[in-house]
């Protein structure tokens, strides 16, 4: 007996039955795509660093860019992806998970990359996205 997995069943299982408002749907999809892309990028970068070793000059701003940083950043983006899925399903726990994972992403950058100074673009974008999800608080259960 051969069972066929249909894409719409997977989508319904992951995203649920109820569609959120168009605005919440847009920011959730944006966040999910962003998190998948960055998680894959960081995982690929970590594998390359593990195979080849860090090949940055001694005075480079990327000298602290290690496989450990890449793996931890990819894991945090995976948690942020899970939070975006929960937000799509209109769960309040998704907002708190999104808040914690994205604050951890900003903080981990400063912990691992000692040569990096304040990155105001990353901080502003993170606060902006948290604020956008925060405007949808009343629609979450």
Long-range contacts (C-beta under 8 A, 24 or more apart in sequence): 14-85, 15-85, 15-88, 15-89, 16-88, 16-89, 16-90, 18-89, 18-90, 20-87, 20-88, 20-90, 20-136, 20-139, 21-136, 21-139, 23-136, 24-87, 24-88, 24-90, 24-136, 24-139, 25-88, 27-129, 27-132, 27-133, 27-136, 28-84, 28-85, 28-87, 28-88, 29-88, 31-80, 31-81, 31-84, 31-87, 31-98, 31-129, 32-81, 32-84, 32-85, 32-88, 35-77, 35-78, 35-80, 35-81, 35-84, 36-77, 36-81, 38-73, 38-74, 38-77, 39-74, 39-77, 39-78, 39-81, 40-74, 42-70, 42-71, 42-73, 42-74, 42-77, 43-70, 43-71, 43-74, 45-70, 46-70, 46-71, 46-74, 60-115, 61-115, 61-116, 62-115, 63-115, 64-112, 64-113, 64-114, 64-115, 64-116, 65-113, 66-112, 68-112, 69-108, 69-112, 69-113, 72-108, 72-112, 73-105, 73-108, 73-109, 76-101, 76-104, 76-105, 76-108, 77-101, 77-105, 79-104, 80-105, 87-133, 87-136, 87-140, 90-139, 90-140, 90-141, 91-140, 91-141, 92-137, 92-140, 92-141, 94-140, 95-133, 95-134, 95-137, 95-140, 98-129, 98-130, 98-133, 99-130, 102-126, 102-129, 102-130
